[in-house]
């Protein structure tokens, strides 16, 4: 805990602005994700087309994100973050008009990063994590990433609470239709998107890839001198980096493929349809889930420090897969379904920090945005396939099957990662023993 407080105290203004940025963004994602599927259905869009909408949104977003993150060193990290916030403002404006035009809504969802998954998507995630890694020495990264994740989860939780309360207020107090109640939630998104844009104006030049902090220089001298003489490959990455990328891309994409079968928007829909749950109750449930996830972020940092990122994944993600399977099989009523869902959510965040540590340990900072961008886009593309098929499962009243697919995939992928990167825990511990202050 002492080291955690030290990391918090030493965090720079740029790091704190990024924490605020992810907090506001995840309020937006938590808000819209809670009402997205139901709003589209109120607009007269079928479940099959809703699944297509989600998949196409994720694919389109992946393409845009890939182009931006791969060229981040040229375009500039600050410009990409500001551009993304401006597009969120545009998208929320289109959704708040109440249009039922499928094409307009799809365009807005793609360019404005309306997240069907409920998770952090778009170029924001990659750029922010790259900047945080570049500004934070290895001995502080678990704590800095844990705080970042905590703000993200608290934001998502507040967004879910806000969605449930606002829809309930609009329908019961203002006597609006469900369609208009959902539509007005996107007016709230318009405000949060603007607030995010303003905050990012104050990010300094240290957010750019050209900035090299002192600890990076020392780290290169210690263990990465050989990379300076390596030739570039067809991907534009160093051979060592390219090898790492391909070894990580496959399992991460498979995990996301499984997760995509049961994105948060579909989970909301599942609880609504199976248990006939009102909006305020669903908002409370998913708000609690966000709080649970935020509390486990600090635990995740502790697990990484104690066991290393690989063992941490094994200890937490095997149970996650099992709990995913238990949600539909033992969740015979709302209370039991909610219990298994909350337990499942308590394990979700425990994989985030280990995987960030894996990437930031194995990859040089100058190539980190490309690698993290490729991994995140690959995960997004894989995840985008799931909602399309989930739409057909939902239409056939077989939505519960998607929980099983998601759980089994999570178990298999983490076993594969452990088998292929068993030596990484020792390397991480060695780097963490070298003490550096955050600038």
C-alpha positions as CSV (number, residue, x, y, z in Angstrom):
1,X,0.0,0.0,0.0
2,X,2.9,2.3,0.7
3,X,4.3,1.9,-2.8
4,X,0.8,2.4,-4.2
5,X,0.5,5.8,-2.4
6,X,4.0,6.7,-3.6
7,X,3.0,6.0,-7.2
8,X,-0.1,8.1,-6.7
9,X,1.9,11.0,-5.2
10,X,4.5,11.0,-7.9
11,X,2.0,10.8,-10.8
12,X,2.5,13.7,-13.2
13,X,-0.1,16.2,-14.5
14,X,-0.3,14.3,-17.8
15,X,-1.0,11.0,-16.1
16,X,-3.7,12.6,-14.0
17,X,-5.3,14.1,-17.0
18,X,-5.3,10.7,-18.7
19,X,-7.0,9.3,-15.6
20,X,-9.7,12.0,-15.8
21,X,-10.1,11.3,-19.6
22,X,-10.7,7.6,-19.1
23,X,-13.1,8.4,-16.3
24,X,-15.3,10.7,-18.4
25,X,-15.0,8.4,-21.5
26,X,-16.2,5.3,-19.5
27,X,-19.1,7.2,-18.1
28,X,-20.1,7.8,-21.7
29,X,-19.6,4.1,-22.6
30,X,-21.4,2.9,-19.5
31,X,-24.3,5.2,-20.2
32,X,-24.8,4.3,-23.9
33,X,-24.1,0.6,-23.5
34,X,-26.8,0.3,-21.0
35,X,-29.5,1.5,-23.4
36,X,-28.0,0.8,-26.9
37,X,-29.7,-2.6,-27.7
38,X,-33.0,-1.6,-26.2
39,X,-33.0,1.8,-28.0
40,X,-32.3,0.2,-31.4
41,X,-35.2,-2.3,-30.8
42,X,-37.5,0.7,-29.9
43,X,-36.5,2.2,-33.2
44,X,-37.9,-0.9,-34.9
45,X,-34.6,-2.7,-35.6
46,X,-34.8,-6.5,-35.3
47,X,-32.5,-8.5,-33.1
48,X,-30.7,-9.9,-36.0
49,X,-30.0,-6.4,-37.4
50,X,-29.0,-5.2,-33.9
51,X,-26.4,-8.0,-33.9
52,X,-25.2,-6.9,-37.4
53,X,-25.1,-3.3,-36.1
54,X,-22.9,-4.2,-33.2
55,X,-20.5,-6.2,-35.4
56,X,-20.3,-3.6,-38.1
57,X,-19.7,-0.9,-35.5
58,X,-16.8,-2.8,-34.0
59,X,-15.3,-3.6,-37.4
60,X,-15.5,0.0,-38.6
61,X,-14.1,1.3,-35.4
62,X,-11.3,-1.2,-35.7
63,X,-10.3,0.0,-39.1
64,X,-10.3,3.7,-38.0
65,X,-8.4,2.8,-34.8
66,X,-5.8,0.8,-36.7
67,X,-5.0,3.6,-39.1
68,X,-4.7,6.2,-36.3
69,X,-2.7,4.1,-33.9
70,X,-0.3,2.7,-36.5
71,X,0.5,6.3,-37.6
72,X,0.4,7.8,-34.1
73,X,4.1,8.6,-34.2
74,X,3.5,10.7,-37.3
75,X,0.1,12.2,-36.5
76,X,0.7,12.8,-32.8
77,X,-0.9,11.2,-29.8
78,X,-2.5,14.5,-28.6
79,X,-4.1,15.2,-31.9
80,X,-5.6,11.6,-32.1
81,X,-7.1,12.0,-28.6
82,X,-8.6,15.3,-29.4
83,X,-9.9,14.1,-32.8
84,X,-11.5,11.1,-31.1
85,X,-13.3,13.3,-28.5
86,X,-14.6,15.6,-31.3
87,X,-16.0,12.5,-33.1
88,X,-17.7,11.4,-29.9
89,X,-19.5,14.8,-29.8
90,X,-20.6,14.3,-33.4
91,X,-21.9,10.8,-32.8
92,X,-23.8,11.7,-29.7
93,X,-25.4,14.6,-31.6
94,X,-26.7,12.2,-34.3
95,X,-28.0,9.7,-31.8
96,X,-29.8,12.4,-29.8
97,X,-31.8,13.5,-32.8
98,X,-33.9,10.4,-32.6
99,X,-33.3,9.3,-36.2
100,X,-34.2,5.7,-37.0
101,X,-32.1,5.7,-40.2
102,X,-29.9,2.6,-39.9
103,X,-27.1,4.1,-42.0
104,X,-26.9,7.3,-40.1
105,X,-26.8,5.5,-36.8
106,X,-24.2,3.1,-38.0
107,X,-22.0,5.9,-39.3
108,X,-22.3,7.7,-35.9
109,X,-21.5,4.6,-33.9
110,X,-18.4,3.8,-36.0
111,X,-16.8,7.3,-36.1
112,X,-17.9,8.2,-32.6
113,X,-16.9,5.0,-30.9
114,X,-20.3,4.1,-29.5
115,X,-19.1,1.0,-27.7
116,X,-21.4,-2.1,-28.1
117,X,-19.0,-4.1,-25.9
118,X,-19.2,-1.8,-23.0
119,X,-15.4,-1.9,-22.7
120,X,-12.8,0.7,-23.6
121,X,-12.6,0.8,-27.4
122,X,-11.3,3.0,-30.2
123,X,-7.8,4.6,-30.5
124,X,-8.1,6.1,-27.0
125,X,-7.3,2.9,-25.2
126,X,-4.1,2.2,-27.2
127,X,-2.8,5.8,-27.1
128,X,-3.5,6.3,-23.4
129,X,-1.9,3.0,-22.4
130,X,1.1,3.7,-24.6
131,X,1.6,7.2,-23.0
132,X,1.1,5.9,-19.5
133,X,3.8,3.2,-20.1
134,X,6.2,5.7,-21.6
135,X,5.8,8.0,-18.6
136,X,6.0,5.3,-15.9
137,X,9.0,3.2,-14.9
138,X,8.4,-0.5,-14.5
139,X,8.5,-0.4,-10.7
140,X,5.4,1.9,-10.7
141,X,3.5,0.5,-13.7
142,X,1.2,-2.0,-11.9
143,X,0.0,0.8,-9.5
144,X,-0.4,3.5,-12.3
145,X,-2.3,1.1,-14.5
146,X,-4.4,0.0,-11.5
147,X,-5.4,3.5,-10.8
148,X,-6.2,4.1,-14.5
149,X,-8.4,1.0,-14.5
150,X,-10.1,2.0,-11.3
151,X,-11.1,5.4,-12.8
152,X,-12.3,3.5,-15.9
153,X,-14.5,1.1,-13.9
154,X,-15.8,3.7,-11.6
155,X,-16.7,5.8,-14.7
156,X,-18.5,2.9,-16.3
157,X,-20.3,2.1,-13.1
158,X,-21.5,5.7,-12.8
159,X,-22.6,5.6,-16.4
160,X,-24.7,2.5,-15.8
161,X,-26.3,4.0,-12.7
162,X,-27.0,7.2,-14.6
163,X,-28.6,5.3,-17.5
164,X,-30.9,3.4,-15.2
165,X,-31.9,6.5,-13.1
166,X,-32.3,8.8,-16.1
167,X,-34.5,6.3,-18.1
168,X,-36.6,5.7,-15.0
169,X,-36.9,9.5,-14.4
170,X,-37.8,10.2,-18.0
171,X,-40.5,7.6,-18.2
172,X,-42.1,7.9,-14.7
173,X,-41.6,11.5,-13.8
174,X,-41.7,13.2,-17.3
175,X,-44.0,10.5,-18.8
176,X,-41.9,10.1,-21.9
177,X,-41.9,7.1,-24.1
178,X,-39.2,4.5,-23.8
179,X,-37.9,5.6,-27.2
180,X,-37.5,9.3,-26.2
181,X,-36.1,8.3,-22.8
182,X,-33.3,6.3,-24.4
183,X,-32.8,9.1,-26.9
184,X,-32.3,11.7,-24.1
185,X,-29.5,9.6,-22.6
186,X,-27.4,10.5,-25.7
187,X,-27.9,14.2,-24.8
188,X,-26.0,13.4,-21.6
189,X,-23.3,11.7,-23.7
190,X,-23.1,15.0,-25.7
191,X,-22.1,16.8,-22.5
192,X,-19.6,14.2,-21.3
193,X,-17.9,14.1,-24.7
194,X,-17.5,17.9,-24.7
195,X,-16.0,17.7,-21.2
196,X,-13.5,15.1,-22.3
197,X,-12.4,17.2,-25.3
198,X,-11.7,20.2,-23.1
199,X,-9.7,18.2,-20.6
200,X,-7.4,16.8,-23.3
201,X,-6.4,20.3,-24.5
202,X,-4.1,20.5,-21.5
203,X,-2.0,17.3,-22.2
204,X,1.7,18.3,-22.6
205,X,4.3,17.4,-25.2
206,X,5.4,14.5,-23.0
207,X,2.5,12.5,-24.4
208,X,4.2,12.2,-27.7
209,X,6.3,9.3,-28.8
210,X,9.3,11.6,-29.4
211,X,9.6,12.2,-25.6
212,X,12.1,9.7,-24.0
213,X,12.2,9.8,-20.2
214,X,15.4,9.0,-18.3
215,X,14.4,5.5,-17.1
216,X,13.9,4.4,-20.7
217,X,17.5,5.3,-21.5
218,X,18.7,3.3,-18.6
219,X,16.5,0.3,-19.5
220,X,17.8,0.3,-23.0
221,X,21.4,0.3,-21.8
222,X,20.7,-2.6,-19.5
223,X,19.0,-5.1,-21.8
224,X,18.0,-3.8,-25.2
225,X,21.2,-2.8,-27.0
226,X,20.8,-5.6,-29.5
227,X,17.6,-4.1,-30.9
228,X,19.4,-1.0,-32.2
229,X,21.2,-3.0,-34.9
230,X,18.2,-5.1,-35.9
231,X,16.8,-4.6,-39.4
232,X,13.2,-3.8,-39.9
233,X,10.8,-6.4,-41.1
234,X,7.8,-6.3,-43.5
235,X,5.7,-5.0,-40.7
236,X,8.1,-2.1,-40.1
237,X,8.9,-3.6,-36.6
238,X,12.1,-5.0,-35.3
239,X,12.3,-8.8,-35.8
240,X,12.1,-9.4,-32.0
241,X,9.1,-7.2,-31.7
242,X,7.4,-8.7,-34.7
243,X,7.8,-12.2,-33.2
244,X,6.3,-11.1,-29.9
245,X,3.4,-9.4,-31.7
246,X,2.5,-12.6,-33.6
247,X,2.8,-14.8,-30.5
248,X,0.5,-12.5,-28.5
249,X,-2.0,-11.6,-31.2
250,X,-3.5,-15.1,-31.7
251,X,-4.4,-15.8,-28.1
252,X,-5.6,-12.3,-27.4
253,X,-7.8,-12.4,-30.5
254,X,-9.3,-15.8,-29.5
255,X,-10.1,-14.5,-26.1
256,X,-11.8,-11.5,-27.6
257,X,-13.7,-13.7,-30.0
258,X,-15.2,-15.6,-27.1
259,X,-16.0,-12.4,-25.2
260,X,-17.7,-10.9,-28.2
261,X,-20.4,-13.6,-28.0
262,X,-21.6,-12.0,-24.8
263,X,-20.8,-8.2,-24.8
264,X,-22.2,-6.1,-22.1
265,X,-25.0,-4.8,-24.3
266,X,-26.2,-8.4,-24.9
267,X,-25.9,-9.2,-21.2
268,X,-28.2,-6.3,-20.4
269,X,-30.6,-7.6,-23.1
270,X,-30.3,-11.2,-21.6
271,X,-31.2,-10.0,-18.1
272,X,-34.0,-7.8,-19.4
273,X,-35.6,-10.6,-21.5
274,X,-35.0,-13.6,-19.1
275,X,-36.0,-11.9,-15.9
276,X,-38.1,-9.1,-17.2
277,X,-36.0,-6.6,-15.2
278,X,-36.9,-2.9,-15.2
279,X,-34.3,-0.3,-16.3
280,X,-33.5,1.0,-12.9
281,X,-32.8,-2.5,-11.5
282,X,-30.5,-3.2,-14.5
283,X,-28.8,0.1,-14.0
284,X,-28.2,-0.7,-10.4
285,X,-26.9,-4.2,-11.2
286,X,-24.4,-3.0,-13.8
287,X,-23.5,-0.1,-11.7
288,X,-22.6,-2.5,-8.9
289,X,-20.6,-4.6,-11.4
290,X,-18.6,-1.5,-12.3
291,X,-17.8,-0.9,-8.6
292,X,-16.8,-4.5,-8.1
293,X,-14.4,-4.2,-11.1
294,X,-13.0,-1.0,-9.8
295,X,-12.2,-2.5,-6.4
296,X,-10.3,-5.4,-8.0
297,X,-8.0,-3.1,-10.0
298,X,-5.8,-2.6,-6.9
299,X,-5.9,-6.3,-6.2
300,X,-4.7,-7.0,-9.7
301,X,-1.7,-4.7,-9.2
302,X,-0.8,-6.6,-6.0
303,X,-1.2,-10.0,-7.7
304,X,1.2,-8.9,-10.5
305,X,3.8,-7.8,-7.9
306,X,3.4,-11.0,-6.0
307,X,3.2,-13.7,-8.7
308,X,4.0,-12.0,-12.0
309,X,1.6,-11.3,-14.9
310,X,1.4,-14.9,-16.2
311,X,0.6,-16.6,-12.9
312,X,-1.9,-13.8,-12.2
313,X,-3.8,-14.6,-15.4
314,X,-4.0,-18.3,-14.5
315,X,-5.2,-17.6,-10.9
316,X,-8.0,-15.3,-12.0
317,X,-9.1,-16.1,-15.5
318,X,-9.8,-19.8,-15.2
319,X,-12.4,-19.0,-12.5
320,X,-13.7,-16.3,-14.8
321,X,-14.4,-18.8,-17.5
322,X,-16.1,-21.1,-15.0
323,X,-18.3,-18.3,-13.7
324,X,-19.4,-17.3,-17.2
325,X,-20.7,-20.9,-17.7
326,X,-22.5,-20.8,-14.3
327,X,-24.5,-17.6,-15.1
328,X,-27.0,-19.3,-17.5
329,X,-26.7,-22.8,-16.1
330,X,-27.3,-22.1,-12.4
331,X,-28.8,-18.6,-12.7
332,X,-32.4,-19.8,-12.5
333,X,-33.7,-16.5,-11.2
334,X,-32.6,-12.9,-11.1
335,X,-30.9,-13.1,-7.7
336,X,-28.8,-16.1,-8.6
337,X,-28.1,-14.8,-12.1
338,X,-27.0,-11.5,-10.6
339,X,-24.8,-13.2,-8.0
340,X,-22.9,-15.2,-10.6
341,X,-22.7,-12.2,-12.9
342,X,-21.2,-10.0,-10.1
343,X,-18.7,-12.8,-9.2
344,X,-17.8,-13.0,-12.8
345,X,-17.3,-9.3,-13.0
346,X,-15.0,-9.4,-10.0
347,X,-12.5,-11.4,-12.1
348,X,-12.7,-9.5,-15.4
349,X,-10.5,-6.6,-14.4
350,X,-7.9,-9.0,-12.9
351,X,-6.6,-9.8,-16.4
352,X,-6.2,-6.2,-17.7
353,X,-3.1,-5.1,-15.8
354,X,-1.2,-8.4,-16.3
355,X,-1.7,-8.1,-20.0
356,X,-0.6,-4.5,-20.1
357,X,2.5,-5.5,-18.1
358,X,3.2,-8.3,-20.6
359,X,3.1,-5.9,-23.5
360,X,4.9,-3.0,-21.9
361,X,7.7,-5.3,-20.7
362,X,8.3,-7.1,-24.0
363,X,8.0,-4.2,-26.4
364,X,10.2,-1.1,-26.8
365,X,8.4,2.2,-26.1
366,X,9.1,3.5,-29.6
367,X,7.2,0.6,-31.1
368,X,4.7,0.2,-28.3
369,X,1.9,2.2,-29.9
370,X,2.0,0.1,-33.1
371,X,2.1,-3.2,-31.2
372,X,-0.6,-2.2,-28.7
373,X,-2.6,-0.7,-31.5
374,X,-2.4,-3.9,-33.6
375,X,-3.2,-6.1,-30.6
376,X,-6.2,-3.9,-29.6
377,X,-7.5,-3.7,-33.1
378,X,-7.0,-7.5,-33.6
379,X,-9.0,-8.1,-30.4
380,X,-11.7,-5.7,-31.6
381,X,-12.0,-7.3,-35.0
382,X,-12.2,-10.8,-33.4
383,X,-14.7,-9.4,-30.9
384,X,-16.8,-7.9,-33.6
385,X,-17.7,-11.4,-35.0
386,X,-19.5,-12.5,-31.8
387,X,-22.4,-10.0,-31.7
388,X,-23.4,-10.9,-35.2
389,X,-23.9,-14.6,-34.3
390,X,-25.3,-13.6,-30.9
391,X,-28.2,-11.9,-32.8
392,X,-29.2,-15.3,-34.3
393,X,-28.8,-17.0,-30.9
394,X,-31.1,-14.3,-29.4
395,X,-33.6,-14.7,-32.1
396,X,-33.7,-18.5,-31.5
397,X,-34.0,-18.0,-27.7
398,X,-30.6,-19.5,-27.2
399,X,-28.7,-16.5,-25.8
400,X,-27.5,-18.6,-22.9
401,X,-25.2,-20.6,-25.2
402,X,-23.1,-17.5,-25.7
403,X,-22.1,-17.5,-22.0
404,X,-20.8,-21.0,-22.5
405,X,-18.8,-20.1,-25.6
406,X,-17.3,-17.1,-23.8
407,X,-16.3,-19.1,-20.7
408,X,-14.7,-22.1,-22.5
409,X,-12.6,-19.7,-24.7
410,X,-11.3,-17.8,-21.7
411,X,-10.1,-21.0,-20.0
412,X,-8.3,-22.3,-23.1
413,X,-6.6,-19.1,-24.0
414,X,-5.1,-18.4,-20.6
415,X,-3.7,-22.0,-20.5
416,X,-2.1,-21.3,-23.9
417,X,-0.5,-18.0,-22.8
418,X,0.9,-19.7,-19.6
419,X,2.5,-22.4,-21.7
420,X,4.2,-20.0,-24.1
421,X,5.3,-17.2,-21.8
422,X,6.2,-19.1,-18.6
423,X,9.6,-17.3,-18.2
424,X,8.1,-13.8,-18.3
425,X,7.3,-13.5,-14.6
426,X,10.9,-13.7,-13.7
427,X,11.8,-11.0,-16.2
428,X,9.1,-8.7,-14.8
429,X,10.3,-9.2,-11.2
430,X,13.9,-8.3,-12.3
431,X,12.8,-5.0,-13.9
432,X,10.6,-4.1,-10.9
433,X,13.6,-4.3,-8.6
434,X,15.2,-1.4,-10.3
435,X,13.8,1.7,-8.5
436,X,13.0,4.8,-10.6
437,X,10.8,7.8,-9.7
438,X,8.1,9.1,-11.9
439,X,9.0,12.4,-13.4
